[in-house]
Amino acid sequence: MRVFVTGASGWIGSAVVPELIGSGHQVVGLARSDASAAALSAAGAEVQRGGLDDLDILGSAAAASDGVIHLAFKHDLAFTGDFEGAANADRLAIQALGEALVGSDRPFLIASGTLGVAPGRLATERDMPDVDAATTLFTGGPAIRARNAQMTLDLASRDVRSSVVRLPPTNHGDGDHGFMATLVAIARDKGVSGYIGDGTNRWPAVHRLDSARLFRLAVETAPAGSALHAVADEGVAIRDIAEVIGRHLDVPVVSISPEDAGEHFTWLAGFLGLDSPASSALTRELLAWEPTHLGLIDDLDQGHYFHTPSA
């Protein structure tokens, strides 16, 4: 297959690209910078220059492909407070990519998330995000992303083999700069490794190489309208994560009250307090996917998250 991948040089995409190429697929990766283009070429992918706002380029590249994996997101906007702007840009990109595939029965995958799908209980692939709850819990951005995922699944009725791959809040591995790296940085800065309340709330997790394999399996065979969970660890207690961080940094492990969480964890507080475990049982059965890499706690214990910037 000739697969067009947005976000191809990002944290997940840079694992998906070699996974696809290693299985005999041809990859065309979207690159908005010279550095991204060089990385894609070095990985053996064809380069399509452009960004998420280049809707005509997205549509043309999708139309010329045998399938699309959409991983790009404007994280720079999201982390500077304009999550709604990033989610709206994502919506327009999904529309451009999806419209190019209507009537083709070709695969179209997007990355979504498990966090908040079914708060307080084990979420399954059959659960649909509560848009109203997402709006109440955060801002307009998460609600828009939930609608974007549903919009993608709805393309199945227009002869697109669309799927949503829900990723856990942490796709861990050596080189990760996401939530786990942020928690380590906060612990190093504050001199304590914290968790909110009693720390029994749970996050699912997956190694990024396992999630990359799921994207490859899904683009090859996932049925139209599939919601898939790239989950290895169903739920790791945040206190357990804090204890590993505290041990490696040799700092105390402490509870942070919900009232003080915003000051201590800044933007991460709203996510860190969620209890949001998730199952991947249906995904494993559907696509014969089985995670084979380290779980989150064992990966943290490898030590790579604790290298200082000068190391």
Residue pairs with C-beta under 8 A, 6 or more apart in sequence:
1 25
1 26
1 66
1 67
1 219
1 220
2 25
2 26
2 28
2 64
2 65
2 66
2 67
3 20
3 25
3 26
3 27
3 28
3 65
3 66
3 67
3 68
3 69
3 219
4 28
4 29
4 30
4 48
4 61
4 62
4 64
4 65
4 67
4 68
4 69
5 13
5 16
5 17
5 20
5 27
5 28
5 29
5 30
5 45
5 68
5 69
5 71
6 13
6 29
6 30
6 52
6 58
6 68
6 69
6 70
6 71
6 72
6 93
6 97
7 13
7 30
7 70
7 71
7 72
7 73
7 111
8 14
8 16
8 17
8 27
8 29
8 30
8 31
8 36
8 40
8 45
8 71
9 29
9 31
9 35
9 36
9 39
9 40
10 71
10 72
11 171
11 175
11 176
11 177
11 178
11 208
12 71
12 111
12 167
12 171
12 208
12 211
12 212
12 215
13 29
13 71
13 72
14 39
14 43
15 173
15 208
15 209
15 211
15 212
16 69
16 71
16 212
16 215
16 216
17 27
17 29
17 40
17 43
17 44
17 45
18 43
18 44
18 212
19 209
19 212
19 213
19 215
19 216
20 27
20 216
20 219
21 27
21 43
21 44
21 45
23 216
23 220
25 216
26 46
27 40
27 43
27 44
27 45
27 46
28 45
28 46
28 47
28 48
28 61
28 64
28 65
29 36
29 40
29 43
29 45
29 46
29 47
29 48
30 48
30 49
30 50
30 51
30 57
30 58
30 61
30 72
31 37
31 39
31 40
31 47
31 48
31 49
31 50
32 49
32 50
32 51
37 47
37 49
40 46
40 47
41 47
48 57
48 61
49 57
50 57
50 58
50 61
52 58
52 72
52 73
52 74
52 89
52 90
52 92
52 93
53 89
53 92
55 92
55 93
55 96
56 96
58 93
58 96
58 97
58 100
59 96
59 97
59 99
59 100
60 100
62 68
62 96
62 97
62 100
62 101
62 108
63 100
63 101
65 106
66 106
66 107
67 106
67 107
67 108
67 109
67 161
67 219
68 97
68 101
68 106
68 107
68 108
68 109
69 109
69 110
69 215
69 219
70 93
70 94
70 97
70 108
70 109
70 110
70 111
71 110
71 111
72 93
73 86
73 90
73 111
74 85
74 86
74 89
74 90
75 86
77 83
77 85
77 86
77 89
78 86
78 87
78 141
79 267
83 138
83 139
83 140
83 141
83 142
84 139
84 140
84 141
84 144
86 141
87 140
87 141
87 142
87 144
87 145
87 148
88 144
90 144
90 145
90 148
91 144
91 147
91 148
91 151
94 110
94 148
94 151
94 152
95 151
97 108
98 108
98 151
98 152
98 155
98 160
98 162
101 108
101 155
101 160
102 155
102 158
102 159
102 160
103 158
103 159
103 160
104 159
104 160
105 159
105 160
105 161
105 224
106 160
106 161
107 161
107 162
107 163
107 218
107 219
107 220
107 222
108 152
108 155
108 160
108 161
108 162
108 163
109 162
109 163
109 164
109 165
109 215
109 218
109 219
109 222
110 148
110 149
110 152
110 163
110 164
110 165
111 165
111 167
112 145
112 148
112 149
112 164
112 165
112 166
112 167
113 145
113 166
113 167
113 168
113 169
114 123
114 166
114 167
114 168
114 169
114 204
114 229
114 231
114 276
114 278
115 168
115 169
115 203
115 271
115 274
115 276
116 129
116 133
116 134
116 137
116 142
116 274
116 276
117 123
117 127
117 128
117 129
117 166
117 276
117 278
118 124
118 127
118 276
118 278
119 133
119 274
119 275
119 276
120 275
120 276
121 277
122 234
122 235
122 277
122 278
122 279
123 229
123 276
123 277
123 278
123 279
124 229
124 278
124 279
124 281
124 282
125 166
125 226
125 227
125 228
125 229
125 279
125 280
125 282
125 283
126 227
126 282
128 150
128 227
129 146
129 149
130 146
131 143
131 146
131 147
132 143
134 142
134 143
134 145
134 146
135 142
135 143
137 270
138 270
149 164
149 227
152 162
152 163
152 164
153 162
153 163
153 164
153 225
153 227
154 162
155 162
156 162
156 224
156 225
160 224
161 222
161 223
161 224
162 224
162 225
163 218
163 222
163 223
163 224
163 225
163 226
163 227
163 228
164 226
164 227
164 228
165 211
165 214
165 215
165 218
165 228
165 229
165 230
166 227
166 228
166 229
166 230
166 231
166 278
167 206
167 211
167 230
168 203
168 204
168 205
168 206
168 230
168 231
168 233
168 278
169 178
169 179
169 203
169 204
169 205
169 271
169 276
170 176
170 178
170 179
170 180
170 203
170 205
170 206
170 296
171 178
171 205
171 206
171 207
171 208
171 211
171 230
172 180
172 205
172 206
172 207
172 208
172 296
172 299
172 300
173 207
173 208
173 209
173 293
173 299
174 302
174 304
175 304
176 208
176 305
179 268
179 271
180 241
180 296
180 300
180 305
181 305
182 268
183 193
183 241
183 242
183 245
183 268
183 272
184 245
184 249
184 305
184 306
186 194
186 264
186 265
186 266
186 268
187 193
187 194
187 242
187 245
187 246
187 249
187 251
188 249
188 251
190 264
191 251
191 252
192 246
192 251
192 252
192 253
192 254
193 242
193 243
193 245
193 246
193 249
193 251
193 252
193 253
193 254
194 242
194 253
194 254
194 255
194 256
194 264
194 265
195 238
195 239
195 241
195 242
195 253
195 254
195 255
195 256
195 272
196 238
196 255
196 256
196 257
196 258
196 261
196 265
196 269
196 272
196 273
197 255
197 257
197 258
197 273
198 239
198 255
199 237
199 238
199 239
199 240
199 242
199 255
200 237
200 238
200 239
200 275
201 237
201 238
201 273
201 274
201 275
201 276
202 234
202 235
202 236
202 237
202 238
202 275
202 276
202 277
203 235
203 236
203 238
203 241
203 274
203 276
203 277
204 229
204 231
204 232
204 233
204 234
204 235
204 236
204 276
204 277
204 278
205 231
205 232
205 233
205 236
205 295
205 296
206 230
206 231
206 232
206 233
206 291
207 232
207 291
207 293
207 294
207 295
207 299
209 293
210 230
210 232
210 291
210 292
210 293
211 230
213 289
214 228
214 230
214 283
214 287
214 289
215 230
217 287
217 288
217 289
218 226
218 228
218 287
221 287
222 228
222 286
222 287
223 286
226 286
228 280
228 283
228 286
228 287
229 278
229 279
229 280
229 282
229 283
230 280
230 283
231 278
231 279
231 280
231 283
232 280
232 291
232 293
232 295
233 295
233 296
233 297
234 277
234 278
234 279
234 280
235 276
235 277
235 278
236 295
236 296
236 297
238 272
239 253
240 297
241 296
241 297
241 300
242 253
243 253
244 297
244 300
244 301
245 251
245 253
245 300
245 305
245 306
246 252
246 253
248 300
248 301
248 303
248 305
248 306
249 306
256 264
256 265
258 273
261 269
261 272
261 273
262 269
262 270
265 272
280 289
283 289
284 290
293 299
294 302
